Amino acid sequence: MKRTLLAGLMTLVASSVQAAPIIFQGAAATVAGIVPIRDDFRAAIGGGTAAGANGSFGGLRREINWDGVPDALSAPNLLPGNFFNVNSPRGVVFSTPGTGFEVSANAVNPFGAPIDFGDINPSNTSAFQAFSPQRMFTPIGSNITDVSFFVPGTNTPAVTSAFGAIFTDVDMAGSSLQFFDAFNNSLGIFTVPFLPGSETLEFLGVKFDSAMIGRVRIITGNAALSAGVSDGGGTDLVVMDDFLYAEPAAVPEPASLILFGGGALALGARLRRRGRP
């Protein structure tokens, strides 16, 4: 009961004080075509252009480009879902209804694995283009990836104010980002732009005016990568490259939420007494 009340309070507070989220999106056939919208999103979050330890940009923004993942945890091997909170602590943990995650191989690797998820299906090597060469990221056995936020390197749940990702080969509507708060209330579903044709690049980022995102669900295309499925026709296979997000911060204590919520409710009551909607 207490958790339900707090969840309802947080939703009410958010709806009372949040401005509409800002959406950054674009699609292009080349890396150069997608860089400007990526840079606009970077600037909106803040931070510099040179990454510090664990993808930190001035304590304001984190990024993941997959290229530092070791060969032993890249194709044809699976990547642990907690890699970017344990091995390289960046405050995110991945989960999926499928069987795991894979980071594509470099052109030179000890396993002889082909690039661009060609280990899963050889046709993939002509479908996807890396934004920041060479590696990309995909769930296995599903087209769903859940990104949960933590204070980097800890088990402390966290929230962030912005999240964006680069996608490759989004041919039709259907790929999306769905945002949830710390109590699993939906904050909205946002559709990834698409550009028909192979090896295209797409970007979608959403920024809220305060840290309230506890989880992001990413839908990539309409099918999972597999040996028996190729991109084309009614099948849209989509994978991901860079992730960008605001620095995760610990979820506020319930007492703080109650005090903050009480203030928001009191303000709303005063405005109604003055005849404002």
N, C-alpha and C positions, 0 to 999 in steps of 0.2 A: 504494500500500500504506500509506504514512504517513498519507494523508488518511483512508483507511478505518479505520485504527486510532484516529485522533483522533476520527472521527465516532462509532465504537463507544464510546470512552471517555467522550465528552460525554454520550451517551445513558445509559450506565451511571451516571455521576455524577449526572445529572439524576434518574434513577429512584431513586437512593439517598438523595438529600437533599431532593427537592421534595415539598412538601405538595400535596394535591389542589388543582387550580385552583378559584377562586371564580367562580361564574357569576352574572351579573346579567341578568335577562330580564323582559320584560313586553310587553303589547300593549294598545292602547286606541284608541278611536274619535276622540279629541281630543288636541291638543298637551298640554293640562293633565294628561291622564291618563298621559302617558308621561314627563313631566318628573321625577317623584319617583325613578323607577328610574335615569334618566340622572344625576340628582344623586347618588344613592347610589354609582354607578360613579365619578363625578368625585371624590367624597370618598375613596373607597378608593385611588385613584391619588395624590391630593394636589394641591396647588396652589390658587391663589386663584380668584376668580370673574371677575376682570377680565383680559382677554387682553393680553399684551405683544406685542412684535414677533413676526411670523410665528407667531401663534397659540400663543405660549408662556405657560404659567401657572406662574410661579415656578421655571422650570427643572425642573419635575416632570412636567408634562403638556403635550401639544400637542392642538389641535383644528383641524378643517377644517370650515367650514360652507358653502363654495363661493360665498358672496355677494360676495367680493372679486375673483372672477375677472372680467377685463375682457370687455366685449361681443364683442371681436374673437376671443376664445377660447371663447365660449359659443355655444349654438345659434343658427344652424344650423351653426356651425363646430365643429371638433374641439378638444379640450383635449390638449396634449402630455402624455404620461405622466410626464414629469419636472418638470412645472410646480411641484409642491410640494417640489422639492429644488433648483430653479434660480431660477425667477422669484420664488417665495416659499418660501425654504428651510426646510421643516419636517421633513425627514428621511424622506420617503416617495417612492417611485417606483412608478407603476402600469404593469402590463402585462396583456395579454389575448390569448387565441387569436383574438379577433375583429379588427376593423379599427381600433379606437381607442376614444376616450371622448368623451362629450358632457356638458356642464353645461347645464341647461335655461335658457331665456331669462328675463330680467325682463319684466314687463308692458310696459314702455317700452324699446325697443331699436332701434338704427339699421337692423336688417334686417327689422323687422316680423314676427319669428318669434313664434309663439304660445307661451304658457307651458306648463309641465308636459309637455315633449316632444311637444307638438302638432305640431311640424314633422315628426316621424317618422310619427305617426298621429294624426289629430284626436281619436280616441276616448280618447287618453291623458289629455286635459285633465279628464276626469271620473273617472279611475282613481286619481290620485295626489294626495297632500296633502303640502305642504312642512312640515317641522318648524320650521326657521328660515327664514322666507320671504326670497327667493322661490325660490332656486335649489336644484336637486337634481342627482344624478350618476348616470350609467349607462355601462356598456360598450356598444359598438356591434358588432353582428355576433356576439355571444356573450353568455351570461349569467354569465361567469366574469371576475372581477377579481383579480389577484394584487397584493398590497401588499408591497413589499420595503422594508426599513429601512436607512437610512444616517445617519451623523453629519451633521446638517443642513448642507447646502451643500457637501458633499464627496462623493467617490466611495468613502469608507471604509465598508465594511459595518458594520451596527450590529444590536443586539438591543434588544428592549423587554420589559417585564414584563406589559403589559396592552394590549388593543385592544378597542374596541367600536364599534358603528355603529347608526345609526337607519335603519330600512327603512320603506318605505311600500307598502301594499296586498299584504301577504303573506297569501294566501287559504287556503293549504294547506301541509302539510309538504313540505320539500324545500330551502328556502333554508338556508344554513349558513355557518359560519366554520370553516375548517380551519387549524390552527396548525402551523408547521414551525420547527425550530431552525435555527441557522446552518449546519448540515451537511445540511439538507433532510430530517431525520428528522421524521416526523409526531408532533405533541404532542397530537393529538386532534381530533375533529370534533364541533362543537356546533351544534345545530339552532336556527334562529330560530323563536320562537313565532309563531303565526299567529292571525288573527282574520278570519273570512269577512266580506266586504262591501267596498265601494269606499272609497278614501281613508282607510284605517286606518293606524295607526303602530305599529311594532314596534321593540323594542330588544334587542340582545344584546351583552354585553360579558363578557370573560373575563380574569381577573387571575391570574397566576402569582406565586409568592412570590420570584422573582428574575428578572432580565432574561435571557431565553433564546429569545424569539420573533424569528426572523429574517425570516419571511414569513408572511403570512396570505392564504389563498385564500378569496374570497367567492363563493358561489353565490347568485344572485338569481333566484328563481323557476325555471320550467322551460322558458323560451323567451327569446330575445333580442327587444328592441323592434325592430319593423320595420313597414313600410307595410302589409303584408298580414296582420298578426297583431294581434288585439285581446284584451284581458283578458276572461276569463269561460269558463264551461264547464270543460273540463279544462286550459285554458291559464292559468297564473299568471304575470303580468308584474309584476315587482318592481323598484323603483329605490331609491336610497339618498339619505340626507341626511347629517347630521353624522357625522364620524369623530372618535373620541377615543382617545388612546393615551399611554402613559407615554413620557417623554423618551427617545429612542433613545441608546444608548451603544455605543461601539466594541466589536466582538467581542473577547473576551479573547485574548491571545496564546497560541499553542499551549503554550508553556512553562508558563504560568500554569495552563492546564487540566490539564497533566500533574501538576504539583505538587498541585493541588486534588484531582484524581482519585486520586492516590496516598494522600492523607490520608483520603479517603472510603473507599477500599478497605481501608486499614489499620484504620479504625474498624469497618468491617463485620466484618473478621476477628476483632477483639477481642470484638465482641459475640457472634459465633458461638462463640468459645472459652468464653464465659461461659454458653453454653446458651441465648442469645436467638435468635429467628428472624431 
